[in-house]
Amino acid sequence: MYLKYIYKHNYIMIQVLLVIVLVLILYNNIYNIEYYQNVEPVNTTHNNNINSNNIIYCFWTGDNKMSDARIECLTNLRKVSECNVILITKDNLKDYILNNVPLHPTFKYLSETHKADYLRTYFMNFYGGGYSDIKQTTGSWIKSFNDLKNSDYWICGYKEINGGVAYAPYANKWKELIGNGAYICKKQTPLTQEWYNNMITLLNTKLEKLKINPSTNPQDSSESGSGYPIEWNEMLGRIFHKISYKYKDHLLNTLPISIFTNYR
């Protein structure tokens, strides 16, 4: 009789604990979704200072091994830029995500390429400093860091090339824009805030579709026909060039250009 009582008591306790766990999971999911569906434009105190340590952030977001060509590009960037290059991976990402600005609920469904697009936008808005694709660079970044620090400009990039503008209506305005593969930003400027908030607004519309059709490969895009709902340059290039042109008087273009061949 006593054993029967103990068994019944433990069974009830396990059921109660399972209900509590399910409620906590449901609450967490609802909180994260509602947070981003109701997100307001970030309007923290305007700060035109960039990181004083000349940091350049790079991102490798997947489990796939970095190729020899990518490793060579990263080595070149560290040596030639003469700056502090920090590689963000899934292992150290948690150290950089702000408690009051968690990753968007769509993040886990994104392709590795789009995760990197998301993170560069996040870092340039909330941290500032440098960003580069994992590609070789053609010169030191030190002067560009100093040029930006000592100016009223908000972002410093390399001169855009013909055919490089992702936002089609501004394709012929490439001479007035900077490229999207490397730059240095002052954090929390109107440019980075609008860039970040536009990305979040887009991702809010993609959440349910991404749950059904998450990424299946590192370079997935809707153009592949896989069902993945985000086009290749939809969440970065189109937004970046559209917003950059709006604030074109705040663009500086003295950054050494990247090398766009033999990086994979």
C-alpha positions in Angstrom: 0.0 0.0 0.0 2.8 2.4 1.0 4.7 1.6 -2.3 1.5 2.2 -4.3 1.1 5.6 -2.6 4.8 6.6 -3.3 4.3 5.6 -7.0 1.1 7.6 -7.3 2.7 10.6 -5.6 5.8 10.6 -7.8 3.7 10.2 -10.9 1.6 13.2 -10.0 4.8 15.3 -9.3 6.3 14.3 -12.7 3.1 15.4 -14.5 3.1 18.8 -12.6 6.8 19.3 -13.5 6.1 18.6 -17.2 3.2 21.1 -17.2 5.5 23.7 -15.7 8.2 23.1 -18.2 5.8 23.3 -21.1 4.3 26.6 -19.8 7.8 28.1 -19.5 8.7 27.1 -23.1 5.5 28.5 -24.4 6.0 31.7 -22.5 9.5 32.1 -23.8 8.4 31.6 -27.4 5.5 34.0 -27.1 7.8 36.6 -25.4 10.4 36.5 -28.1 7.9 36.7 -30.9 5.9 39.5 -29.3 9.1 41.4 -28.6 10.1 41.5 -32.2 6.6 42.0 -33.6 6.2 45.1 -31.4 9.8 46.3 -31.6 10.2 50.1 -31.7 13.0 51.8 -33.5 16.1 51.8 -31.3 16.6 55.3 -30.0 19.4 55.0 -27.5 21.7 57.9 -26.7 23.4 59.0 -29.9 27.1 58.0 -29.7 29.4 58.8 -32.6 32.4 57.0 -31.1 33.6 53.8 -32.6 35.6 51.1 -30.8 39.0 52.6 -29.9 40.8 49.3 -30.4 40.2 49.3 -34.2 38.2 46.0 -34.1 37.1 44.3 -37.3 34.4 41.7 -36.8 34.1 38.7 -39.1 31.5 35.9 -38.9 31.5 32.2 -39.4 28.1 30.9 -38.3 28.0 27.2 -39.3 29.4 23.9 -38.3 31.1 23.5 -41.7 34.9 23.8 -41.7 36.4 26.9 -43.1 38.2 26.2 -46.4 41.9 26.8 -46.9 41.1 29.8 -49.1 38.9 31.4 -46.3 41.7 30.7 -43.7 44.2 32.4 -46.1 41.8 35.4 -46.5 41.4 35.7 -42.7 45.2 35.6 -42.2 45.6 38.3 -44.9 43.0 40.5 -43.3 44.6 40.3 -39.9 48.0 41.1 -41.3 47.3 43.7 -44.0 44.5 45.6 -42.1 46.8 46.1 -39.1 43.8 45.9 -36.9 42.3 43.6 -34.3 40.3 41.0 -36.3 37.8 39.1 -34.1 36.1 36.0 -35.6 32.6 35.4 -34.2 31.4 31.8 -34.3 28.5 30.0 -32.8 30.8 29.2 -29.8 31.5 32.8 -28.7 28.4 34.5 -30.1 26.6 34.3 -26.8 29.2 36.6 -25.3 28.2 39.4 -27.6 24.4 39.2 -27.7 22.9 41.9 -25.5 20.5 40.8 -22.8 17.9 43.4 -23.8 18.2 42.7 -27.5 18.1 39.0 -28.0 18.4 37.3 -31.3 15.3 37.4 -33.5 13.2 34.2 -33.3 13.9 33.6 -37.0 17.7 33.4 -36.4 17.8 29.6 -35.9 16.0 29.0 -39.2 18.3 31.2 -41.3 21.0 30.0 -43.7 24.5 30.4 -42.5 25.0 33.2 -45.0 21.8 35.0 -43.8 22.9 34.5 -40.2 26.1 36.4 -41.0 24.1 39.1 -42.7 21.9 39.4 -39.6 25.0 39.5 -37.2 26.9 42.2 -39.2 23.8 44.4 -39.0 23.4 43.7 -35.3 27.1 44.4 -34.5 27.4 47.5 -36.6 24.3 49.0 -34.9 25.0 48.0 -31.3 28.8 47.8 -31.2 30.1 49.8 -34.1 33.7 49.3 -35.3 34.7 47.4 -38.4 33.2 44.6 -40.4 34.6 42.6 -43.3 33.5 39.6 -45.3 36.2 36.9 -45.0 38.0 38.1 -48.0 41.5 39.6 -48.5 41.9 43.3 -48.2 44.2 45.6 -50.2 45.6 47.9 -47.5 45.7 49.0 -43.9 42.5 50.1 -42.2 44.1 52.3 -39.6 43.8 55.5 -41.6 40.2 54.8 -42.4 39.4 54.2 -38.7 41.1 57.5 -37.9 39.4 59.3 -40.7 36.0 58.2 -39.4 36.8 58.9 -35.8 37.8 62.5 -36.6 34.9 63.3 -38.8 31.1 63.8 -38.7 30.6 60.9 -41.1 28.7 57.8 -39.8 30.2 55.0 -41.9 33.4 54.4 -43.9 33.5 51.9 -46.7 35.2 51.3 -50.1 34.0 52.9 -53.2 31.1 50.8 -54.7 31.8 49.2 -58.1 29.5 49.3 -61.1 27.0 46.4 -60.8 27.5 46.1 -57.0 24.3 47.8 -55.8 21.8 45.3 -54.6 18.8 47.7 -54.5 17.7 47.8 -58.1 16.1 51.3 -58.1 19.5 52.7 -57.2 21.7 50.5 -59.4 22.9 53.5 -61.4 23.8 55.5 -58.3 26.8 53.3 -57.5 29.3 56.2 -57.7 27.4 57.8 -54.7 27.5 54.7 -52.6 29.9 52.4 -50.7 30.3 48.7 -51.1 28.5 46.2 -48.8 31.4 43.8 -48.2 33.5 45.8 -45.6 33.0 49.0 -43.6 33.6 50.8 -40.3 30.5 52.2 -38.5 29.8 54.5 -35.7 27.2 52.7 -33.6 23.7 53.8 -33.1 23.5 56.4 -35.8 20.3 57.0 -37.7 21.8 54.9 -40.6 22.6 51.8 -38.5 19.3 52.1 -36.5 17.2 52.3 -39.7 19.2 49.5 -41.3 18.7 47.2 -38.3 15.0 48.0 -37.8 14.3 47.5 -41.5 15.9 44.0 -41.2 13.8 43.2 -38.1 10.6 44.3 -39.8 11.4 42.0 -42.8 12.1 39.1 -40.5 8.8 39.6 -38.6 7.1 38.8 -41.9 9.1 35.7 -42.6 8.9 33.9 -39.2 6.0 31.5 -40.0 7.3 30.6 -43.4 10.7 29.9 -42.0 9.3 27.6 -39.4 7.8 25.5 -42.3 10.8 25.9 -44.6 14.0 26.5 -42.7 17.4 26.7 -44.4 18.7 23.4 -45.8 22.2 24.6 -46.8 24.7 27.4 -45.9 23.8 29.4 -49.0 20.1 28.7 -49.2 17.8 31.3 -50.8 14.4 31.4 -52.3 15.9 31.5 -55.7 17.0 27.9 -55.2 13.4 26.6 -55.2 13.9 24.9 -51.8 10.9 26.7 -50.3 13.2 28.8 -48.1 11.4 32.2 -48.1 14.3 34.8 -48.2 15.9 35.9 -51.4 19.7 36.1 -51.6 20.2 39.8 -51.0 16.7 40.6 -49.5 17.7 41.0 -45.9 21.0 42.8 -46.3 22.0 44.3 -49.6 18.7 45.8 -50.7 18.2 47.3 -47.2 21.8 48.5 -46.8 22.0 50.3 -50.2 18.5 51.8 -49.9 19.3 53.3 -46.4 22.8 54.3 -47.3 21.6 56.3 -50.2 19.2 58.1 -47.9 22.1 59.1 -45.8 24.7 59.5 -48.6 26.0 62.7 -47.2 27.2 60.7 -44.2 29.2 58.2 -46.2 33.0 58.2 -46.3 34.7 56.0 -48.9 38.4 55.8 -48.0 38.4 52.2 -46.9 40.7 49.8 -49.0 38.6 47.6 -51.2 38.3 43.9 -50.7 39.5 41.3 -53.2 36.4 39.5 -54.6 38.0 36.5 -56.2 39.4 33.1 -54.9 37.9 33.4 -51.4 35.9 30.2 -51.2 
